[in-house]
């Protein structure tokens, strides 16, 4: 029976390009790959200079990475460091295991030097650097864990990297692929920035609202009544969780969901992972869930009828309270729980801490206006997050189809 040879062509290809891709080794294009070094920190006048000094910590699969440290011209000259031009490709040849720096990559945005944890790939005529960057994003992690050497802290060296097999098209097709994927990355970066700015805006508005620097008006344009001081236990029923017998846990869907702690909360919604057939304390859809163990204060709205484990508490607001208002208030208060945490190793808050927590409560109509305003911002943030996830998935699919 004849042997079937798979052609070296991608599943998805731009029009006007044809023929098989070329199979070569990295060493065919890059000889004697080099890393940088760390100038001796004890030498006066080496650091706090003007030349960017890139370390593996700055490599995060970004097209243009920034740097936290700068060295001086004196350090570069006396230690014989090389300064690399913009759009040099760097990979982290050593570092911590995932999710650390090991195996990550980036392009520099300015003239910069680097340390011994990074290997530099300068531009060569036959390869588009951005093509190499996206190729490495697709294959780099598997290459790292396949070829990295060492026991405690694995690493690459130039002889290993030079043996990497690279299958690539002609330079014009490389440039076409790189430009297309760069446009996708630009869109991802734009969405990321917009989402971060919207989150920052909401955070600032919450601070002004809950400190009463901003006040809403009623339908006639008049002021609402002054806010009243309450205790959290007065505005809602607090139910401290109690873990059921672990023998009742299952992943088969038997019984009801179990919310054990912060790990079962995601994007301020409940996201339980297991069920229990012996429920103890329970919550209903719409209740507020509060993490009472490290990290204390994480908050979510329950979208499940579930059993409450001992890592959380449930809050069911009374009729004179708008649940969404209390939820948003707890989101704002989340960083402040640290002053109530107890214990040195495993921080936690108890039922009394929650019950007696001081809350300033506006009238119900003003609560509803505040809740409506802030939840509308949440919807926009969520929509932007969904767009970002879709774009990232789109890019991932393209990487699978545009490379061999």
Residue pairs with C-beta under 8 A, 6 or more apart in sequence:
7 20
8 20
8 21
8 22
8 23
8 167
8 404
9 19
9 20
9 21
9 404
10 21
10 401
10 402
10 403
10 404
11 400
11 401
12 398
12 401
12 402
13 402
14 173
14 176
14 177
14 180
17 169
17 170
17 172
17 173
17 176
21 167
21 168
21 169
21 404
22 167
22 168
22 169
23 165
23 166
23 167
24 165
24 166
24 167
24 168
25 162
25 163
25 164
25 165
25 166
26 161
26 162
26 163
26 164
26 166
27 161
27 162
27 163
29 124
29 126
29 127
29 166
30 121
30 124
30 161
30 162
31 162
32 158
33 119
33 120
33 121
33 158
33 161
33 162
34 82
34 119
34 120
34 158
35 93
35 114
35 115
35 116
35 117
35 118
35 119
35 120
36 53
36 54
36 81
36 82
36 113
36 114
36 115
36 116
36 118
36 120
37 79
37 81
37 115
37 116
38 115
38 116
39 46
39 47
39 71
39 75
39 78
39 79
39 81
40 46
40 79
41 47
43 75
43 78
45 72
45 74
45 75
46 71
46 72
46 74
46 75
47 69
47 70
47 71
47 72
47 75
48 70
48 72
49 70
49 71
49 72
49 73
49 74
49 75
50 70
50 72
50 73
51 70
51 71
51 72
51 73
51 75
51 76
51 83
51 111
51 112
51 113
52 67
52 69
52 70
52 108
52 110
52 111
52 112
52 113
53 67
53 69
53 70
53 71
53 112
53 113
53 114
53 115
54 65
54 67
54 90
54 106
54 108
54 112
54 113
54 114
54 115
54 118
55 67
55 68
55 69
55 114
55 115
55 117
55 118
56 92
56 94
56 95
56 101
56 102
56 104
56 115
56 117
56 118
57 68
57 101
58 65
58 66
58 67
58 68
58 106
59 65
59 90
59 91
59 92
59 101
59 104
59 105
59 106
59 118
60 104
60 106
61 104
61 105
61 106
61 137
62 106
62 107
63 106
63 107
63 130
63 133
63 182
63 185
64 106
64 107
64 108
64 109
65 90
65 106
65 107
65 108
65 109
66 109
67 112
71 81
71 113
75 81
76 83
76 113
81 113
82 113
82 120
83 111
83 112
83 113
84 108
84 111
84 112
84 113
84 114
84 120
84 122
85 111
85 122
85 123
86 107
86 108
86 109
86 110
86 111
87 107
87 108
87 109
87 123
87 129
87 130
88 107
88 108
88 112
88 120
88 121
88 122
88 123
88 129
89 105
89 106
89 107
89 120
89 121
89 129
89 132
89 133
89 136
90 105
90 106
90 107
90 108
90 114
90 118
90 119
90 120
90 121
91 103
91 104
91 105
91 118
91 119
91 121
91 136
91 140
91 156
91 161
92 101
92 102
92 103
92 104
92 105
92 117
92 118
93 117
93 118
93 119
93 155
93 156
93 157
93 161
94 102
94 116
94 117
94 153
94 154
94 155
94 156
95 101
95 102
95 103
95 104
95 117
95 153
96 102
96 153
101 117
102 144
102 148
102 154
103 140
103 141
103 143
103 144
103 145
103 148
104 140
105 133
105 136
105 137
105 140
107 129
107 130
107 133
114 120
119 156
119 158
119 161
121 129
121 132
123 129
125 171
126 171
127 168
127 171
127 174
128 171
128 174
128 175
128 178
130 175
130 178
130 179
130 181
130 182
131 168
131 174
131 175
131 177
131 178
132 166
133 178
134 177
134 178
134 181
134 399
134 403
135 166
135 168
135 403
136 143
137 399
138 399
138 400
138 403
139 403
143 164
144 154
144 156
147 156
147 160
147 163
147 164
148 154
148 155
148 156
148 160
149 155
149 156
149 157
149 160
167 403
167 404
168 174
169 177
177 402
180 398
180 402
181 395
181 398
181 399
181 402
184 391
184 394
184 395
184 398
185 395
187 391
188 388
188 391
188 392
188 395
191 384
191 387
191 388
191 391
192 388
194 384
195 381
195 384
195 385
195 388
198 377
198 380
198 381
198 384
199 381
201 377
202 374
202 377
202 378
202 381
205 214
205 374
205 377
206 328
206 331
206 332
206 374
207 213
207 332
208 214
209 370
209 374
210 329
210 332
210 333
210 360
212 227
212 360
215 223
215 224
215 366
216 224
216 366
216 369
216 370
216 373
217 223
217 224
218 224
218 365
218 366
224 362
224 363
224 365
224 366
225 362
225 363
225 366
227 360
227 361
227 362
228 360
228 361
228 362
229 358
229 359
229 360
229 361
230 358
230 359
230 360
230 361
231 355
231 356
231 357
231 358
231 359
232 238
232 315
232 326
232 354
232 355
232 356
232 357
232 358
232 359
233 354
233 355
233 356
235 317
235 318
235 320
235 321
235 326
235 359
235 361
236 288
236 315
236 316
236 317
236 318
236 321
236 326
237 315
237 316
237 318
238 313
238 314
238 315
238 351
238 354
238 355
239 281
239 282
239 283
239 308
239 313
239 314
239 315
239 316
240 281
240 292
240 308
240 310
240 313
240 350
240 351
240 354
241 259
241 280
241 281
241 292
241 308
241 309
241 310
241 311
241 312
241 313
241 314
242 280
242 281
242 308
242 309
242 310
243 260
243 280
243 309
243 310
243 311
244 258
244 276
244 278
244 279
244 280
244 307
244 309
245 278
248 255
248 276
248 277
248 278
249 258
249 274
249 275
249 276
250 274
250 275
250 276
250 277
251 273
251 274
251 275
252 275
253 275
254 275
254 277
255 275
255 276
255 277
255 278
255 279
255 307
256 275
256 276
256 279
256 282
256 305
256 306
256 307
257 270
257 272
257 274
257 275
257 276
257 304
257 305
257 306
257 307
258 264
258 272
258 274
258 275
258 276
258 279
258 306
258 307
258 309
259 265
259 270
259 272
259 283
259 289
259 302
259 304
259 306
259 307
259 308
259 309
259 312
260 272
260 274
260 309
260 310
260 311
260 312
261 291
261 293
261 309
261 311
261 312
262 291
262 293
262 294
262 295
262 298
262 311
262 312
263 273
264 270
264 271
264 272
264 273
264 309
264 312
265 271
265 289
265 291
265 298
265 299
265 300
265 312
266 300
267 382
267 385
268 299
268 300
268 301
268 331
268 378
269 300
269 301
269 303
270 289
270 300
270 301
270 302
270 303
270 304
270 306
272 304
272 306
276 307
279 307
280 307
280 308
281 307
281 308
281 314
282 305
282 306
282 307
282 308
282 314
283 289
283 302
283 304
283 305
283 306
283 308
283 314
283 316
284 302
284 305
284 316
285 302
285 303
285 304
285 305
286 301
286 302
286 323
287 301
287 302
287 314
287 315
287 316
287 323
288 299
288 300
288 301
288 302
288 314
288 315
288 316
288 317
288 323
288 326
288 327
288 330
289 299
289 300
289 301
289 302
289 308
289 312
289 313
289 314
289 315
290 297
290 298
290 299
290 312
290 313
290 314
290 315
290 330
290 354
291 297
291 298
291 299
291 311
291 312
292 310
292 311
292 312
292 313
292 348
292 349
292 350
292 354
293 310
293 311
293 346
293 347
293 348
294 341
294 346
294 347
294 348
296 337
296 338
296 340
296 341
296 347
296 348
296 349
297 330
297 333
297 334
297 335
297 336
297 337
297 338
297 349
298 334
299 327
299 330
299 331
299 334
301 323
301 327
302 314
308 314
313 351
313 354
315 326
315 354
317 323
317 326
320 364
321 361
321 364
321 367
322 364
322 367
322 368
322 371
324 371
324 372
324 374
324 375
325 362
325 367
325 368
325 370
325 371
326 359
327 371
328 370
328 371
328 374
328 375
329 359
333 357
337 349
340 349
340 353
340 357
341 347
341 348
341 349
342 348
342 349
342 350
361 367
362 370
